[in-house]
Amino acid sequence: MLIDEEDYLVHYGILRRSGRYPWGSGGDEESNNRGFLGYVDGLRKQGMSEAEIAKGLGTSTTQLRAARSIAKNQLKQADIAMAQRLADKGYSNVAIGQRMGKSESSVRALLAPGEKDKADVLKTTANMLKEQVDQKKYVDIGVGAENHIGISQTKLATAVAMLREEGYEVHKLKVEQLGTGMQTELKVLANPGTTQKEVWQNRDQIKQVANFSEDGGRSYLGIHEPLSIDSKRIDVRYAHQGGAEADGVIYVRPGVKDISLGANRYAQVRIAVNGTHYLKGMAMYKDDLPHGVDLMFNTNKEDTGNKLDAMKKMKDDPDNPFGAVIRQIVEKDEHGKERPTSAMNIVNDEGDWERWSKNLSSQFLSKQSPSLAKTQLDLGYDRRKNELDEILALTNPAVRKKLLESFADSSDAASVHLKAAALPRQKTHVILPVNAMKETEVYAPNFRNGERVVLVRHPHAGTFEIPELTVNNRNPTAKALLGNAANAIGIHSKVAQRLSGADFDGDTVLVIPNNKGLVKTSRPLEKLKDFDPVHAYPGYEGMPTMTAHQKGHQMGLVSNLITDMTIKGASSDELAAAVRHSMVVIDAEKHNLNYKQSALDNNISSLMQKYQGSKTGGASTIISRAKSETRVPERNPRPAAKGGPIDRETGKKVYDYTGATRTVTKVSKRTGEVKTEEVLKTDRSTKLAETENAHILSSGTVIEKIYADHSNKLKTLANQARKELVHTGNVQYSPSAAKTYASEVASLSSKLNIALRNAPLERQAQILANAIVSQKRRANPEMDNAELKKIKAQALAEARTRTGAGKKRIDISDNEWNAIQAGAISNNKLDQILNNADLDKVKALATPKSRLLMTDSKKAAARAMLDAGYTQAEVADHLGVSLTTLKTSLHG
């Protein structure tokens, strides 16, 4: 029987191989090892490189190095054993040396206390890994595993290679990083004969060398069983009673522990009722609730005689009963286990909205004037250009390379997302009802009394859904309810209706000062007045109910349509028709509406044909096309052997296409014939990410040209950063500096070791989280993207808690930085340190202290922002300089 040489190598390993490379010639282990080392050393003396030798042996350089380490280690163990036997027989060190052909000092080293233990480390580690595989079947041996074992990465790799010599399998596979959408690579050790397919099918069973807690008393999504409130304690205020004017607000009696909001005055919450239903909305304290009522829920629904009909049914999923990412108010019981003390399951705390993004989306800005869009996009670009200039001024090459890599990736992402710089003093605030306010006013304690502001809700169809209001912070009712609210505003309920049908269950708006009238607004569309989708398009008996997945798809279609129509100058009547249909779609799942009839009545297919070129819709402008999914052949960054992942001349990313295929089975609907065919495997991407010139995705309008130019400029910045990266050298390592800064080197090594311990924990968390998400998706295949995103966030947060994953950033001291600058840290270790450090602090350490004033490009950006209406304080904050530095730089 003929045996393929590659299969033979994989099964038996390099050291046990015979044939045309006759090391050992079938002899004992020692002969094999000496023959192998002699063979490799002979080739090196002939001038062959390590890579050439590995290729000739049909293996990788990593496996070749591991094989050499194994062979050397086994020979050393044999030498120690022989020297010890001779010493036990009374031979002197000199005599032992003569017998073994070694010097007296070498014999002394072999017999030194602890030398045998050192030589046994590999064998001990290999045996421990064997035991782990026996217990767990699939063991994670990727980056960072060595820190848990307490050995070097080289020793771990060599121990694994020893097991591969015995037939153990090592497989690599990838799982999605739920936090980023990128891929985490797993390296898994398994028993002989285990296939990669088996490991993939059982990836949720991959374990770490170190164990972790499986429970902690919580569900798979980190939720304790919620406290449930008896419906007798709840009063429902229906539409005819005024509930519609505060739809979604839950008034809470103060001072009652099991409904406490903690440190909040208001919060977005979910509250379990009777163990079967739940309230969803904004909870806020109110002193004058009726006797016996602890919670008052406001709704736009009518009274059916059963208050539970006004609430939502809890989901049939104990791990996620509310379908939301929540935080529970808990305390530990006498056994040390956490238990909820309040029925308030908090989605957003009072201060959470302050941390939301302050950028301007293309969905909003593309519907404004081209001059405003260009100004804000240019400010965003200038900020990035300034950042690149600062990075290029850094003197430490390792820091410079790391920051250039991060900058290039973020600029690539920005070229697709098309977000612009925020307008002066804009903030995201949650809306709450104060019907004592005039319809033209807003209570906004974070804004100046008397100034004009606009409210922008996402998504919105056009400028006709943007109200402009006057700030009135003296209204006594609003003051009593909200006080100095951190990030909430009070408005009349009719203002919410104009905000594309917003309610008060946690909806948010951008609040933008508009005294100069930079943000365009327009009158509400007459043909939207009093339109009620629930009454206009009720479902009929037997009509299939829209699923969450269908809703997501239909909302995507109509949202793209409205965006494209607005950009291409559609009439107000045409826009009104598209907006009416969008209002039906958004409520179709919840109220079983006839959205197909709405599409016919509002001529949606004709509008799609006119503004998108197809009766079935799609996207026709750069704004709607930018993030549209596209598929590209499966690829990996080009390996170093082929020139590396970056083109050195242009800075562009370069890929190596795998050419891998998958089998697809197709069944003919007409004949039932089953066919299989091989198709290329693909990766997901977006249209704008795969387009070198963004103008290709434009339909030619003025606003699209502005956005396409902006995208191209950002891509150019990213390529410039990568080009600088590949032409940046390394830090020159200095052995003398390593001695001078020995304590700092030891401290940094210790901090790095702690940080690297998180890597296998994070991989385990990703494995667990992916398993949970897969389970939830199988149970609910119609889950929409919004709900899936929440499930992913919950699953990952809980998995990290269980595994103990949580990155501990390395805090580099001034003295440690001096050691780095002096070359006391090797390039490989420095790269690991930077991967686990706070890059903002590293950048501050690396910035020359003499550069007190701003660069010319920063000065230009500052003047542009001041001309656009930003205050000096806002400009200083935006540019990351002190107010004093700003003033000194601009005015001398």
C-alpha positions, -999 to 999 in steps of 0.1 A, spaced: 0 0 0 14 34 -10 14 60 17 13 97 8 43 114 22 23 143 36 -2 120 54 28 101 68 43 133 82 11 144 98 5 110 115 41 101 126 58 135 128 91 146 115 112 129 142 98 94 135 100 97 98 123 73 78 128 66 41 148 89 19 158 110 50 172 81 70 178 97 104 179 69 130 174 43 102 147 27 124 169 28 155 161 41 190 148 75 199 182 89 207 195 78 173 165 93 156 171 127 174 208 128 167 202 119 130 175 145 126 196 173 142 226 163 122 206 163 90 192 198 97 225 213 108 242 198 77 217 216 54 222 249 73 259 246 68 253 242 31 236 276 31 199 266 32 175 288 51 152 275 78 122 281 55 139 261 27 147 232 50 111 232 63 97 232 28 119 203 18 106 183 48 70 192 39 64 211 71 63 246 84 91 266 100 72 265 133 69 227 133 106 225 123 117 247 152 94 226 176 109 194 163 145 207 169 135 217 204 120 183 211 150 165 198 174 187 218 154 183 249 152 145 246 189 143 240 195 165 270 173 142 291 193 112 279 226 130 287 214 139 322 203 103 329 236 89 317 257 115 336 237 107 368 242 69 363 279 73 360 281 97 390 261 71 410 288 45 401 315 68 415 329 84 383 344 118 387 331 147 365 363 145 344 359 107 339 322 112 330 332 138 305 358 116 289 332 87 287 305 110 272 328 131 250 320 163 269 340 189 289 341 188 327 320 221 329 293 205 307 291 175 330 288 198 360 259 216 342 242 183 335 244 173 372 234 207 386 204 206 410 171 212 392 185 206 357 165 174 353 134 192 364 140 219 337 145 192 311 113 175 323 91 206 318 82 197 283 73 162 292 53 173 322 35 199 301 27 174 274 13 149 299 -8 177 315 -22 185 281 -29 149 275 -49 147 307 -68 179 297 -78 164 263 -88 131 280 -112 151 303 -124 178 279 -119 163 244 -113 198 228 -88 221 245 -79 257 235 -42 261 232 -42 295 214 -24 327 224 -24 334 261 -29 297 272 8 296 282 1 323 308 -24 300 326 0 271 325 29 292 336 54 285 309 67 303 278 49 303 245 78 284 230 76 256 256 39 253 251 43 251 213 71 225 217 49 204 241 21 205 216 45 194 189 55 165 210 19 154 212 15 158 174 44 134 171 22 110 190 -7 115 166 -27 142 185 -45 167 163 -43 205 162 -71 222 143 -77 259 136 -111 274 132 -128 307 135 -159 320 153 -175 354 150 -165 381 176 -200 391 187 -187 425 198 -171 434 165 -184 411 138 -148 401 130 -134 366 135 -116 351 165 -92 323 155 -92 292 178 -63 267 180 -76 234 194 -58 203 206 -78 171 203 -73 133 204 -57 114 175 -81 109 147 -103 139 155 -113 157 124 -117 195 119 -153 190 110 -159 172 144 -143 201 163 -164 227 144 -196 208 150 -188 207 187 -171 241 190 -193 250 220 -175 222 238 -140 237 234 -126 243 269 -97 261 283 -68 246 301 -80 265 332 -116 260 343 -143 286 349 -176 289 367 -205 274 347 -233 293 365 -232 319 392 -269 317 397 -279 334 365 -295 325 332 -275 321 300 -280 358 292 -270 370 327 -306 377 339 -318 367 374 -354 357 375 -371 391 377 -393 402 405 -429 404 394 -454 431 405 -491 422 412 -513 438 386 -535 450 416 -508 476 424 -509 490 388 -534 515 374 -536 519 336 -544 553 322 -561 547 288 -563 569 257 -597 583 266 -583 592 301 -553 611 287 -529 582 285 -521 588 249 -506 622 258 -480 604 279 -479 571 260 -451 548 274 -446 567 307 -448 547 339 -453 569 370 -437 554 401 -446 560 438 -414 572 456 -400 553 486 -412 518 478 -382 494 478 -394 468 453 -400 494 426 -370 516 434 -351 532 405 -319 532 425 -300 564 421 -321 574 391 -349 600 389 -360 585 356 -349 555 336 -360 533 307 -373 500 322 -390 467 318 -413 456 347 -427 420 351 -464 418 359 -481 387 373 -452 366 359 -469 366 325 -468 402 312 -445 432 314 -446 470 312 -422 487 288 -414 524 290 -399 554 308 -403 552 346 -403 585 366 -413 593 402 -447 610 409 -459 620 443 -496 622 438 -506 587 427 -540 575 439 -542 555 471 -532 518 466 -515 526 432 -477 521 431 -474 522 393 -494 542 368 -490 531 332 -499 555 304 -510 540 270 -527 551 238 -548 519 239 -585 517 248 -599 499 279 -609 463 271 -618 455 307 -585 436 313 -556 458 321 -531 431 310 -542 438 274 -524 471 276 -492 453 285 -468 431 265 -467 393 270 -434 381 284 -414 361 259 -413 324 261 -377 325 270 -366 325 307 -331 337 296 -345 368 279 -381 374 291 -382 411 279 -362 409 247 -339 437 259 -304 441 274 -312 450 310 -294 458 343 -310 446 375 -309 462 410 -295 434 432 -280 427 466 -265 395 481 -285 372 503 -272 354 534 -256 327 512 -237 353 491 -259 349 461 -272 379 442 -309 384 442 -330 413 426 -345 437 452 -364 458 427 -388 450 399 -371 477 378 -351 460 350 -332 490 337 -325 494 300 -310 529 302 -300 547 334 -305 584 338 -270 593 325 -266 567 298 -278 589 269 -249 612 275 -225 586 262 -243 581 229 -225 591 196 -223 628 190 -217 625 152 -243 634 125 -256 605 105 -258 606 67 -295 598 71 -300 632 87 -274 654 71 -280 643 35 -315 658 38 -300 692 48 -283 718 27 -252 708 8 -232 736 24 -240 724 59 -232 688 50 -199 699 35 -189 720 65 -196 692 90 -180 665 68 -149 687 63 -146 692 101 -147 655 106 -120 650 80 -98 678 94 -99 662 128 -87 629 113 -60 647 93 -48 663 125 -47 630 142 -25 615 114 -1 645 116 3 639 153 10 602 149 36 609 122 54 633 146 59 605 171 95 593 176 90 558 189 85 536 157 66 508 175 41 532 189 39 550 156 32 517 138 5 506 163 -13 540 161 -11 541 123 -27 506 121 -55 517 144 -60 550 125 -61 533 91 -88 508 102 -110 535 118 -106 557 87 -117 528 65 -147 523 86 -155 560 86 -154 561 48 -183 536 48 -204 550 77 -202 586 64 -208 602 97 -200 639 101 -188 661 130 -214 672 155 -229 707 154 -221 731 183 -236 719 217 -258 692 202 -268 664 227 -288 632 226 -318 635 251 -347 612 259 -381 628 255 -407 630 284 -442 645 283 -450 678 299 -483 689 285 -482 721 305 -456 732 279 -467 751 248 -465 732 215 -438 757 205 -417 752 236 -393 727 252 -380 723 287 -343 717 282 -322 725 313 -289 718 294 -297 746 269 -300 784 273 -334 798 282 -349 815 252 -327 800 225 -341 781 195 -334 744 192 -344 717 167 -353 681 176 -342 653 152 -354 618 156 -338 588 139 -350 576 115 -370 606 101 -384 610 66 -375 646 60 -373 682 73 -411 682 78 -405 659 108 -380 682 125 -398 707 149 -380 739 159 -389 750 195 -380 777 220 -363 767 253 -384 776 283 -367 764 315 -391 784 338 -421 762 334 -430 752 370 -446 718 361 -416 708 340 -392 720 368 -410 699 394 -409 667 372 -375 670 356 -354 695 376 -319 697 363 -323 665 342 -289 652 330 -302 642 295 -340 645 293 -362 672 278 -399 679 284 -422 685 254 -459 686 246 -473 653 234 -483 669 200 -446 676 194 -439 639 197 -465 632 171 -445 653 146 -413 634 155 -423 606 131 -448 593 156 -425 591 187 -438 580 220 -424 583 256 -412 548 262 -375 557 258 -375 575 224 -346 599 220 -338 630 199 -308 650 189 -313 685 204 -294 710 183 -292 748 190 -304 766 158 -303 803 164 -285 808 131 -310 786 112 -283 762 100 -306 732 103 -335 733 78 -370 726 89 -403 727 70 -440 726 76 -456 692 83 -470 675 52 -507 681 49 -514 646 36 -499 631 68 -522 651 90 -544 628 112 -532 597 94 -537 566 116 -521 535 101 -540 511 126 -574 524 115 -565 529 78 -551 494 72 -565 468 96 -558 431 88 -585 408 74 -595 374 87 -570 347 78 -544 373 67 -508 361 75 -492 382 102 -460 400 93 -430 384 109 -402 404 126 -379 393 98 -403 406 71 -408 438 90 -370 444 90 -368 438 53 -398 460 44 -386 488 67 -352 487 49 -368 489 15 -391 519 24 -364 537 44 -340 535 14 -369 546 -9 -376 577 13 -338 586 14 -334 583 -23 -366 602 -30 -356 631 -8 -321 633 -23 -336 633 -58 -361 660 -51 -394 641 -49 -426 662 -45 -443 665 -11 -472 644 -22 -449 616 -33 -430 618 0 -463 617 19 -473 585 2 -440 568 10 -441 580 46 -477 568 51 -466 534 39 -436 534 62 -460 542 91 -481 511 82 -450 489 79 -436 499 113 -468 489 130 -478 460 108 -462 433 130 -476 446 163 -511 454 150 -515 429 122 -519 456 95 -524 450 58 -491 465 46 -495 449 11 -527 469 5 -509 500 18 -481 495 -8 -508 493 -36 -527 524 -24 -496 545 -20 -481 534 -54 -449 522 -38 -438 501 -68 -442 531 -91 -422 553 -67 -395 526 -66 -394 524 -104 -391 562 -107 -365 569 -80 -346 535 -78 -350 520 -112 -368 489 -101 -403 481 -91 -390 459 -63 -369 487 -48 -333 486 -36 -309 516 -34 -299 542 -59 -278 568 -41 -245 566 -23 -263 572 10 -286 541 7 -260 520 -11 -230 526 11 -237 500 38 -256 476 15 -242 440 18 -221 426 -10 -203 392 -12 -167 388 -22 -147 356 -27 -133 342 5 -100 358 13 -73 364 38 -47 392 42 -18 384 18 8 365 38 43 379 45 58 353 22 40 369 -8 47 405 2 25 411 31 -11 424 36 -2 460 25 10 473 -9 42 491 -1 37 516 -29 1 526 -24 -8 515 11 -38 496 -1 -48 463 15 -39 432 -5 -57 399 -1 -49 363 -9 -81 346 -23 -85 310 -10 -105 297 -39 -124 275 -14 -158 261 -25 -189 247 -8 -215 223 -21 -250 238 -28 -280 216 -32 -309 229 -54 -343 214 -59 -363 223 -90 -397 237 -80 -412 224 -113 -397 189 -115 -384 182 -80 -351 173 -95 -322 176 -70 -289 191 -82 -257 198 -64 -230 222 -75 -198 237 -62 -198 274 -56 -171 297 -43 -171 304 -6 -177 341 1 -171 367 28 -196 395 37 -186 431 30 -203 464 20 -206 481 -14 -187 512 -4 -160 493 14 -153 474 -19 -155 504 -41 -122 523 -47 -140 554 -61 -171 562 -42 -185 583 -71 -194 549 -88 -222 545 -62 -235 581 -67 -265 590 -89 -249 623 -96 -267 647 -72 -248 676 -55 -252 661 -20 -239 627 -32 -208 643 -48 -200 659 -14 -203 625 4 -184 606 -23 -155 631 -21 -155 628 16 -154 590 14 -126 590 -11 -106 615 11 -109 592 41 -98 561 21 -68 581 9 -59 589 45 -62 553 55 -39 542 26 -14 570 35 -13 557 71 -7 521 60 20 532 36 37 551 64 33 520 86 51 496 63 80 521 59 84 526 96 113 506 112 116 489 146 130 500 179 166 491 182 169 466 211 197 475 236 210 448 260 227 474 281 194 494 284 177 462 294 202 458 323 199 495 333 161 493 334 159 457 347 132 465 373 110 484 347 114 455 322 104 430 349 74 452 358 62 455 322 66 418 317 45 411 348 18 435 336 19 419 301 15 384 316 -16 395 335 -31 411 304 -24 381 282 -42 358 305 -74 373 292 -69 360 256 -81 324 262 -108 337 286 -121 360 258 -120 331 233 -139 309 257 -165 337 262 -169 341 224 -174 303 221 -201 303 248 -218 334 235 -219 320 199 -234 288 213 -261 307 231 -269 329 201 -272 298 179 -296 283 203 -317 314 204 -318 317 166 -329 281 162 -357 287 187 -367 319 169 -356 318 133 -378 349 125 -358 371 149 -351 405 134 -317 422 133 -324 446 162 -334 417 186 -305 396 174 -281 425 182 -295 426 217 -292 389 222 -256 390 210 -248 418 235 -264 400 264 -248 366 256 -213 381 253 -217 401 285 -228 370 305 -202 347 289 -175 372 299 -188 372 334 -188 334 336 -153 330 322 -138 359 340 -129 376 307 -122 413 309 -92 430 294 -69 446 319 -51 474 302 -14 479 309 -7 512 326 28 523 315 46 545 341 69 573 331 100 552 341 87 522 321 82 545 291 118 557 295 129 520 294 109 515 262 124 546 246 159 534 255 153 500 237 151 479 268 121 460 255 123 437 225 101 446 195 80 415 198 73 421 235 67 458 229 42 450 202 23 428 227 25 455 254 10 481 230 -18 457 220 -28 456 256 -22 492 266 -44 523 267 -34 538 233 -45 573 243 -20 573 272 7 558 251 2 585 225 5 611 253 37 595 265 51 594 230 42 630 220 73 653 223 68 675 254 82 705 235 52 707 212 31 729 234 13 749 206 -9 736 178 2 725 143 -8 746 113 -35 721 103 -49 722 138 -50 760 137 -69 758 104 -94 734 118 -99 755 149 -106 786 128 -131 767 106 -149 755 137 -150 790 153 -164 803 120 -191 776 121 -203 788 154 -185 765 179 -173 781 212 -136 782 220 -142 756 248 -160 733 223 -131 737 198 -105 730 224 -124 698 235 -129 687 199 -92 691 190 -79 676 223 -60 707 235 -64 730 265 -83 763 262 -50 781 270 -32 763 242 -60 771 218 -59 808 226 -21 811 226 -19 793 193 -45 814 176 -37 848 191 -1 846 201 
